[in-house]
Amino acid sequence: MAERIYRYIKVDRAGIDKEARRIPISFSSEYPALQRADAAVPVQIKRAAGLKDGQVYIEILDHAADSVDLSMLNNRGAFLDEHDEKDQLGVIEKAENLDRSGKAIVKLSGHEKAIKRFNEMVDDERPHISAGYQYTRFIGNEAMPDGRTAKRFAWKALELSSVAIPADPTIGVARDYKDLVLVDSPQLTESNSNAPIEQNANMKTLAPAETPVSAPAIDEKKLRSDVTTELRVAYQKRRKELRERGDLIVKDFPIASEKVRSIIDEAAETDEAIGEVSFRMLREAGAIKPVKQVTMAGLGYDGRDIASYSLVRGIQNCVLRGKQQPDPDTIEGDAHIRMSKLDLGYSTNGFLVPPDANISQRSLSRSDRRRMSRDMQVNIFGQGGATVAMELVTPIIEILRNRMVTSSLGMIVMAGLEGNVVIPRQTGAGTAYALSEIAQLTVSNQVLDQIALSPKRVGATGQYSKQLVLQSSIDVESFMRDDFLKVIAILWDRLILVGQGAADEPLGVMNTPGVGSVNFGAAATFAKLVSFWTAIASANADVGEMGYVTTPAASGVLQSAAKLLVGATTVAAVPLWEGGGVDGRINGYPAKATNQVPNNQMLFGVFSEIIHALWGGMDVVVDPFTLADKAEVKITMNTWGDVAIRHPQCFAVSSDAANQ
């Protein structure tokens, strides 16, 4: 079958001649229609019209005398069934270009299927007619009343067809003329069926008695106004939705504002799916590249260099030089320079530390440490005096902290990333159909969107006194460094669970739209605990290892409550929270207790569906100046990361406390 473009109209039932099986139709007009530049548009015409493959555009078929070729229709042109050249229903007896619209008289054959189709059209059961045509020449662009641009073409009609569905999804974008008032034609009879069609807008013909009969006149001005209004409303609605989606993307990628706006302006002129436009905006905004991870080996260091890296030495070098970066001749300074050349997605103030650097290097010698500084004070027991040498054989006793749980339950960590990260996600599947042997399948498409990740800062700062370093007999450097790393990690753990998605926080699991909800309503029961699993499994989201997270207070209540099964004649001495302590099991799944969860709520889900992205390594800022009058050095450590929940349906959160 030759490649062709289609437009759709409805049968003009008022002019049907049942006896002769003739149907007068209007098969073309200069009304604008959306089309897609696919294989049906010749390459040379695409080039002349400035069209790209797959681009959606507004088409106007020009009806000037030298722009319309009806030769194929007037050569006993084919009237087909569903555009199938092997399935002809009849012939086109006459086709003309009258008053800038195409009109024809179609006569159906006498075979069984043609008669069936004719009767269906007469009874308005199959009212749709499709006209197939090809472009012959690009004429030019012209402005429409709603501000959009249409492309005008000369064209050649190829065939007319009876179709069941007024749009063919396998071809591209087609136009349903359901709102177009078609010209009525008078009854035709055998005696006048071959009479010439008069050149007037109402397609007049003569009855046997030579009495002129005309149909009601068409209010073309009103029709154009109605179509223009409808197009303008649809255009404004589409542009508003595109703008809203673009604003969300620009919020994460402000540097891409101009590019995103350009895509919105372009897409507003087409009918490209909103999801596809969002995909393009994200792709352009994030300048998507294959995700790269920063490592010392990737920076060009061998095993000896990696083993010799010392975060403490880098800090010391900054203090000695009075600068915020270590000496470029040191491995710490050289690593900073190499990382500075990467697209990490954020700007730094200090020196960069690779994510896999050996930051737990043992402390420097006492003579080396004399060159360092500190803000904890040795003459005040609670601020450093406790670390001065008497005979300490154990590390500093750490402060009690909230327990981290997300990593232990299987969360995915993507560390050392370079550049912005966008993760494709499928949100809709194709559709399967049960059909008869020759029925036509409806095209269905998978729906895709993306999760955009952008760097958000989490850091900690502290002060050091030089006197503390000189007198301390333990590795105070390592203590403060490790303390920073722990508080940063604990804050990330909390943000992963309960981040607000505002005020520079990532959006955590418990606040993500689409997560399931369970209400205890009273004291927790085994049935209520199982309902967390039910909510996830019912959404087909039980796609990995799952676990429960709640608070120690809720855990204590569950450890003392017995598991009761409906219909059981005896009660086994099994608590709801099996195993005791902060690490137990509920319904066979791991259960963790931490004070990171607010309001004694409970969370259950597939933690491998959480992605914790971390950019670069650490940014360490050494400030020996601000507190120089106190012989103190201020050190700040920053990390940049974000959180993504691949499928919110993989989690369920209680709306009330689990310790009622």
C-alpha positions in Angstrom: 0.0 0.0 0.0 1.4 3.4 -0.9 2.2 5.8 1.9 -0.5 8.3 2.4 -2.0 10.8 4.9 -5.5 10.7 6.2 -8.4 13.0 7.1 -11.7 11.9 8.5 -15.2 13.0 7.8 -18.7 11.7 8.3 -21.2 10.5 5.7 -23.6 13.1 4.5 -26.7 10.9 5.2 -29.2 13.4 3.8 -28.1 12.9 0.3 -27.9 9.1 0.2 -29.6 7.3 -2.7 -30.6 3.9 -1.2 -31.8 2.4 -4.5 -28.6 3.2 -6.4 -26.3 2.9 -3.4 -24.9 6.3 -4.0 -23.5 8.6 -1.3 -22.5 12.3 -1.7 -19.7 13.3 0.6 -17.4 16.3 1.4 -13.9 14.8 1.8 -11.6 17.8 2.2 -11.5 21.4 3.4 -9.0 24.1 4.4 -9.7 23.6 8.1 -6.4 23.1 10.0 -5.5 19.6 11.1 -2.7 18.1 13.2 -0.3 15.8 11.3 3.0 14.0 12.0 6.0 14.1 9.6 6.3 10.4 9.1 7.1 8.2 6.1 4.0 9.5 4.3 5.7 12.9 3.8 8.2 12.9 1.0 11.8 13.8 2.1 12.0 16.8 -0.3 8.7 18.2 1.1 9.9 17.8 4.6 13.0 19.7 3.7 11.1 22.5 2.0 8.7 22.8 5.0 11.4 22.6 7.6 10.0 19.5 9.2 11.9 16.9 11.1 11.1 13.2 11.2 8.3 12.6 13.7 7.6 16.3 14.2 3.9 17.2 14.7 2.7 20.2 12.8 -0.5 22.0 11.7 -1.5 21.2 8.1 -3.8 23.2 5.8 -4.7 21.6 2.4 -4.7 24.3 -0.2 -7.8 24.3 -2.5 -6.7 26.6 -5.2 -7.3 25.2 -8.7 -3.6 24.4 -9.3 -3.1 22.9 -5.8 -5.6 20.0 -5.9 -5.1 16.9 -8.0 -8.3 14.8 -8.1 -7.3 12.8 -11.2 -7.1 9.4 -9.4 -10.5 9.9 -7.9 -12.0 10.9 -11.2 -10.5 7.8 -13.0 -13.1 5.6 -11.4 -11.2 6.0 -8.1 -11.5 3.4 -5.4 -13.8 3.4 -2.5 -12.1 1.0 0.0 -12.8 -0.7 3.3 -10.3 0.4 6.0 -7.8 1.7 3.3 -7.2 -1.9 2.2 -6.5 -1.8 -1.6 -7.5 -5.5 -1.8 -10.9 -4.8 -0.3 -12.8 -2.4 -2.7 -16.3 -1.5 -1.8 -17.2 0.7 -4.8 -16.0 3.5 -7.1 -16.0 7.3 -7.0 -18.2 8.5 -9.8 -17.4 12.1 -9.6 -15.0 14.3 -7.5 -14.6 18.1 -7.7 -13.0 21.0 -5.9 -15.9 23.3 -5.2 -15.6 26.5 -3.1 -12.3 25.4 -1.5 -13.6 22.0 -0.4 -13.5 18.6 -2.0 -16.8 16.9 -2.8 -17.6 13.5 -4.4 -20.3 11.0 -5.3 -19.5 7.4 -4.3 -21.3 4.4 -5.7 -21.0 1.1 -3.7 -20.9 -2.3 -5.4 -23.5 -5.0 -5.2 -21.4 -7.7 -3.4 -22.3 -8.8 0.0 -19.8 -6.8 2.0 -20.4 -3.6 0.1 -24.1 -3.9 0.7 -23.4 -4.5 4.3 -21.2 -1.4 4.6 -23.8 0.7 2.7 -26.6 -0.3 5.1 -24.3 0.4 8.1 -23.6 3.9 6.7 -27.3 4.5 6.0 -28.2 3.5 9.6 -25.5 5.7 11.0 -23.8 2.6 12.5 -20.6 3.3 10.4 -20.7 7.0 9.6 -16.9 7.6 9.2 -15.2 8.2 5.9 -11.5 8.6 5.6 -9.7 10.4 2.7 -6.2 9.3 1.8 -3.9 11.7 0.0 -0.3 12.7 -0.6 1.5 16.1 -0.6 2.7 17.3 -4.0 4.2 20.7 -3.0 4.9 22.8 0.1 3.3 26.2 -0.5 4.3 28.2 2.7 3.7 29.0 6.3 0.9 31.2 7.6 -0.1 32.5 11.0 -3.3 31.3 12.6 -5.6 33.4 14.7 -4.4 31.7 18.0 -0.8 32.7 17.2 0.4 29.3 16.0 1.9 28.6 12.6 0.3 26.4 10.0 1.9 24.8 6.9 0.0 24.9 3.6 0.4 22.2 1.0 -0.7 21.3 -2.5 -2.0 17.7 -2.6 -3.2 14.7 -4.5 -6.2 12.6 -3.5 -5.6 8.9 -3.7 -8.7 7.1 -2.4 -11.7 7.3 0.0 -12.5 4.6 2.6 -15.1 3.5 4.9 -13.6 3.2 8.4 -14.9 2.0 11.8 -12.7 4.2 14.0 -12.2 7.9 13.1 -8.5 7.9 13.8 -5.9 5.4 12.8 -3.3 5.2 15.6 -0.9 3.1 13.4 -0.5 6.0 10.9 0.0 9.0 13.0 -2.1 12.0 13.9 -5.4 12.1 12.2 -8.3 14.5 12.3 -11.8 13.6 13.4 -14.2 16.1 11.8 -17.0 15.4 14.4 -17.5 19.2 14.9 -17.6 20.0 11.2 -21.1 20.6 9.8 -21.1 18.9 6.5 -23.0 20.2 3.4 -26.3 18.5 2.9 -27.0 17.1 -0.6 -30.4 16.3 -2.1 -31.7 12.8 -2.9 -30.0 11.3 -6.0 -31.8 9.0 -8.4 -30.6 6.7 -11.1 -31.7 9.2 -13.8 -29.6 12.1 -12.5 -26.7 10.3 -10.9 -24.3 11.2 -13.7 -25.4 14.8 -14.0 -22.5 17.3 -13.6 -22.0 18.7 -10.1 -22.7 22.4 -10.2 -20.0 24.9 -9.1 -21.6 26.2 -5.9 -21.0 25.9 -2.1 -24.2 23.9 -1.5 -23.4 21.2 -4.0 -26.7 21.6 -5.8 -28.0 18.9 -8.1 -31.2 18.6 -10.2 -34.1 16.4 -9.4 -35.8 14.5 -12.3 -38.5 17.2 -12.7 -35.7 19.8 -13.2 -36.7 21.5 -10.0 -33.6 23.0 -8.3 -33.1 21.7 -4.8 -30.5 23.2 -2.5 -29.5 22.4 1.1 -29.3 25.0 3.9 -26.4 27.4 3.6 -23.4 26.9 5.9 -22.3 29.6 8.3 -18.6 29.4 7.5 -17.7 32.4 9.6 -19.3 30.8 12.7 -17.6 27.5 12.0 -14.2 29.1 11.7 -14.8 31.0 14.9 -15.8 27.9 16.8 -12.8 25.9 15.6 -10.5 28.8 16.4 -11.9 29.1 19.9 -11.6 25.4 20.6 -8.0 25.4 19.3 -7.1 28.4 21.4 -8.5 26.9 24.6 -6.7 23.6 24.0 -3.4 25.4 23.2 -3.6 27.5 26.4 -4.4 24.4 28.6 -1.5 22.5 27.0 0.9 25.3 27.5 -0.1 25.8 31.1 0.6 22.1 31.9 3.9 22.2 30.1 4.9 25.4 32.0 4.1 23.8 35.3 6.2 20.8 34.6 9.0 23.0 33.3 8.9 25.0 36.5 9.5 21.9 38.6 12.5 20.9 36.5 14.0 24.4 36.5 13.7 24.4 40.3 16.3 21.5 40.4 18.2 22.7 37.3 18.1 26.6 37.4 21.0 26.8 35.0 18.8 25.1 32.3 15.9 27.6 32.5 16.4 29.0 29.0 16.7 25.6 27.4 13.6 24.3 29.2 11.5 27.4 28.1 12.6 26.8 24.6 11.4 23.2 24.6 8.1 24.4 26.1 7.6 27.0 23.3 8.4 24.3 20.7 6.2 21.6 22.2 3.2 23.9 22.7 2.8 24.0 18.9 2.5 20.2 18.7 0.5 17.3 20.2 3.6 15.5 21.5 2.7 13.6 24.6 3.3 15.6 27.8 5.4 12.8 29.3 7.6 12.8 26.2 8.1 16.5 26.5 9.0 16.2 30.2 11.5 13.5 29.3 13.2 15.9 26.8 13.2 18.8 29.3 14.9 16.6 31.9 17.3 15.2 29.4 18.4 18.6 28.3 18.3 20.2 31.7 20.4 17.5 33.3 22.8 17.2 30.3 22.4 13.5 30.8 25.6 11.5 30.5 26.3 7.9 31.6 26.5 8.0 35.4 30.1 8.3 36.5 31.5 7.6 39.9 34.6 9.4 41.3 37.3 7.1 42.7 40.9 7.6 43.5 41.8 4.9 40.9 39.6 6.8 38.4 41.5 10.0 39.2 44.7 8.2 38.2 46.2 7.0 41.5 47.8 3.7 42.1 47.6 1.5 45.2 50.5 3.2 47.0 49.1 6.7 46.5 45.7 5.5 47.7 47.2 4.0 50.9 49.1 7.2 51.6 46.2 9.6 51.4 45.5 11.3 54.8 42.7 13.7 55.5 44.4 14.8 58.7 47.6 15.7 56.8 45.5 17.7 54.3 43.9 19.7 57.1 47.3 20.3 58.7 48.8 21.4 55.4 46.0 24.0 55.0 46.7 25.4 58.5 50.5 25.6 57.9 50.0 27.3 54.5 47.2 29.6 55.7 45.2 28.5 52.7 42.0 26.5 52.1 43.6 24.0 49.8 46.6 21.7 50.6 49.9 22.1 48.7 49.5 20.9 45.1 52.7 18.9 45.5 50.9 16.7 48.1 48.6 13.9 47.2 45.8 15.6 49.1 46.3 18.8 47.1 46.7 17.0 43.8 43.5 15.0 44.4 41.6 18.3 45.0 42.9 19.8 41.8 41.8 16.7 39.8 38.4 16.6 41.4 37.9 20.3 40.8 38.0 19.7 37.0 35.0 17.3 37.3 31.3 18.3 36.8 30.2 17.6 40.4 27.1 19.7 40.3 28.1 22.1 43.1 30.8 24.6 44.0 33.3 24.1 46.8 34.9 26.4 49.3 37.6 24.2 50.7 39.4 21.1 49.4 37.8 18.1 47.9 38.3 14.6 49.4 37.6 11.5 47.1 34.8 9.3 48.4 37.0 6.3 48.7 40.0 8.1 50.2 41.7 6.4 53.2 40.3 9.0 55.7 40.9 6.7 58.6 44.7 7.0 58.2 46.4 6.7 61.6 47.3 9.9 63.4 50.5 11.9 62.8 53.4 11.7 65.2 53.4 14.0 68.3 56.0 16.3 66.7 53.9 16.6 63.6 50.7 17.2 65.6 52.3 20.2 67.3 51.7 22.1 64.1 47.9 21.5 64.3 45.2 23.4 66.1 41.9 22.7 67.9 38.9 24.4 69.6 38.2 21.9 72.3 40.1 23.1 75.4 42.4 21.0 77.6 41.9 23.1 80.7 38.2 22.4 80.7 37.4 18.8 81.4 34.2 18.6 79.4 35.7 20.4 76.4 39.0 18.5 75.9 40.6 18.0 79.3 39.2 14.5 79.4 41.6 13.6 76.5 44.8 14.9 78.1 47.2 12.2 78.8 47.0 10.5 82.2 46.7 6.9 81.2 44.0 6.5 78.6 43.8 3.1 77.0 40.3 3.3 75.4 38.9 5.7 72.8 36.8 8.7 73.7 33.4 7.6 75.0 31.0 8.6 72.2 27.8 10.5 72.8 24.6 8.4 72.4 23.1 8.9 69.0 20.1 7.9 66.9 20.6 4.5 65.2 20.9 4.5 61.4 18.6 2.0 59.7 18.2 2.7 56.0 21.6 1.2 54.9 21.2 -1.9 57.0 17.8 -2.6 55.4 19.2 -2.6 51.8 19.0 1.0 50.6 21.0 1.6 47.4 23.9 4.1 47.8 25.3 5.7 44.6 28.4 7.5 45.9 31.0 9.7 44.2 28.6 10.8 41.4 29.6 13.4 38.8 27.0 15.7 37.2 23.2 15.7 37.5 21.5 12.3 37.6 18.2 11.4 36.0 16.8 7.9 36.5 14.2 6.6 33.9 11.1 5.0 35.4 8.2 3.2 33.8 4.9 4.4 35.1 2.5 2.6 32.7 2.5 -0.6 30.7 1.2 -1.5 27.3 -2.2 -3.1 27.0 -3.0 -6.6 25.7 -6.4 -7.4 24.0 -8.4 -10.5 23.3 -9.6 -10.2 19.7 -11.2 -12.0 16.9 -9.1 -13.4 14.0 -9.2 -10.3 11.8 -10.0 -7.5 14.3 -7.6 -4.6 14.4 -5.4 -4.2 17.5 -5.4 -0.8 19.3 -1.9 0.6 19.7 -0.9 1.1 23.3 2.4 2.6 24.6 4.4 2.2 27.7 4.5 5.4 29.8 7.9 6.6 31.0 8.9 9.4 33.2 12.1 10.3 35.1 13.3 10.9 38.6 15.6 13.9 38.7 18.3 14.0 41.4 20.2 17.2 42.2 22.8 17.9 44.9 21.6 19.1 48.3 24.1 20.0 51.1 24.4 18.3 54.5 27.4 19.3 56.6 28.8 19.9 60.1 31.3 22.3 61.6 33.5 22.4 64.7 36.5 24.3 66.3 39.9 23.1 67.4 42.4 24.6 69.9 46.1 24.1 69.3 46.8 23.5 73.0 44.5 20.5 72.9 46.5 19.0 70.0 49.8 19.5 71.7 48.7 17.8 75.0 46.3 15.1 73.8 47.4 11.5 74.0 44.7 10.2 71.7 43.9 10.9 68.1 41.7 13.9 68.6 42.0 14.6 64.9 40.4 11.3 64.1 37.8 11.7 66.8 36.5 15.0 65.5 36.7 13.8 61.9 34.8 10.6 62.7 32.3 12.6 64.7 31.6 14.8 61.7 31.1 11.9 59.5 28.7 10.2 61.9 26.5 13.2 62.5 26.4 13.8 58.7 25.5 10.1 58.1 22.8 10.2 60.8 21.2 13.3 59.4 21.2 11.7 55.9 19.5 8.7 57.4 16.8 10.9 59.0 16.3 12.8 55.7 15.9 9.6 53.8 13.1 8.6 56.1 11.3 12.0 56.8 12.8 14.7 54.5 10.3 17.4 53.8 11.2 18.0 50.1 11.4 21.7 51.0 13.8 24.1 52.7 16.7 22.4 50.8 15.8 19.0 52.2 15.3 16.0 49.9 11.9 14.3 49.9 12.0 11.3 52.3 10.0 8.1 52.1 7.4 9.0 54.7 6.5 12.2 52.9 6.5 10.9 49.4 3.1 11.0 47.6 1.8 7.6 46.7 3.1 5.6 49.6 0.5 3.3 51.2 -1.2 4.1 54.6 -2.2 2.0 57.5 -4.2 3.2 60.5 -3.7 1.3 63.8 -6.7 3.1 65.5 -5.9 1.2 68.7 -3.3 -1.1 70.1 -1.3 -2.8 67.4 -2.4 -6.3 66.4 -0.8 -9.0 64.3 -3.5 -8.4 61.7 -2.6 -4.7 61.5 1.1 -5.4 61.2 0.4 -7.8 58.3 -1.8 -5.2 56.6 1.4 -3.2 55.8 2.5 -6.1 53.7 -0.9 -6.5 52.2 -1.0 -2.8 51.0 2.3 -3.3 49.2 1.6 -6.7 47.7 -1.8 -5.6 46.5 0.0 -2.9 44.4 2.4 -5.6 43.0 5.2 -3.7 44.8 6.6 -6.6 46.8 9.6 -6.6 44.5 12.5 -7.1 47.0 13.5 -7.7 50.6 11.3 -5.8 53.0 11.5 -4.6 56.6 9.8 -2.7 59.3 11.1 0.5 61.0 9.6 2.2 64.1 10.8 3.7 67.4 12.2 2.0 70.5 9.0 3.1 72.4 6.8 1.3 69.8 9.2 -1.7 69.7 8.9 -2.1 73.5 5.1 -2.2 73.3 5.2 -4.8 70.5 7.8 -6.9 72.3 5.3 -7.3 75.2 2.2 -8.0 73.1 1.3 -11.6 72.2 0.6 -12.6 68.6 -3.0 -13.7 68.4 -4.3 -15.4 65.3 -8.0 -15.4 64.5 -9.6 -18.9 65.1 -6.7 -20.2 67.2 -7.7 -22.4 70.1 -4.4 -21.8 71.9 -2.2 -18.8 72.3 1.6 -19.4 71.7 4.0 -17.3 73.8 5.2 -15.4 70.7 5.4 -11.6 70.8 4.5 -9.3 67.9 8.1 -8.2 67.9 10.2 -11.4 67.9 13.8 -11.5 69.1 13.8 -8.5 71.4 16.0 -5.5 71.3 16.3 -2.9 68.6 16.8 -5.6 65.9 13.9 -8.1 65.7 11.4 -9.6 63.3 7.8 -9.0 62.6 5.8 -11.4 60.4 9.1 -12.9 59.3 10.6 -9.6 58.1 13.5 -7.7 59.8 12.3 -5.0 62.2 14.5 -2.0 63.3 14.0 0.5 66.1 15.4 4.0 65.9 14.5 7.5 67.2 14.9 8.8 63.6 11.1 8.0 63.1 8.8 10.7 64.3 5.6 10.4 66.5 6.2 6.6 67.1 4.9 5.8 63.6 5.8 2.7 61.7 7.2 2.3 58.2 7.4 -0.9 56.1 8.7 -1.4 52.6 11.3 -2.5 50.1 14.3 -0.4 51.1 16.2 -1.3 47.9 13.7 1.0 46.2 15.5 3.9 47.9 18.4 5.5 46.1 20.8 7.7 48.1 22.9 9.6 45.6 26.1 11.3 46.9 28.1 13.6 44.7 31.9 13.7 44.7 33.3 13.0 48.1 33.6 15.7 50.9 34.4 19.3 50.8 36.6 20.2 53.8 36.9 23.9 54.7 39.8 24.8 57.0 39.5 28.3 58.5 42.6 29.3 60.6 41.7 33.0 60.4 38.3 33.7 61.9 39.3 32.5 65.4 43.0 33.2 65.1 42.9 35.5 68.1 41.9 32.5 70.2 44.4 30.1 68.6 41.6 28.1 67.2 40.9 26.6 63.8 37.4 26.2 62.4 36.8 23.1 60.3 33.7 22.5 58.2 32.8 19.3 56.3 30.1 19.3 53.6 28.5 16.5 51.6 26.1 16.8 48.7 23.4 14.3 47.9 19.8 13.5 47.1 17.2 10.8 47.7 14.9 9.1 45.1 12.1 6.6 45.8 11.8 4.6 42.6 8.3 3.3 43.3 6.3 4.9 46.2 3.9 1.9 46.1 6.8 -0.1 47.6 6.2 1.5 51.0 3.4 1.8 53.6 3.4 4.2 56.6 1.2 4.3 59.6 -0.9 7.4 60.0 -0.8 7.1 63.8 1.4 5.8 66.6 2.3 2.1 66.8 2.6 2.1 70.6 -1.0 2.8 71.5 
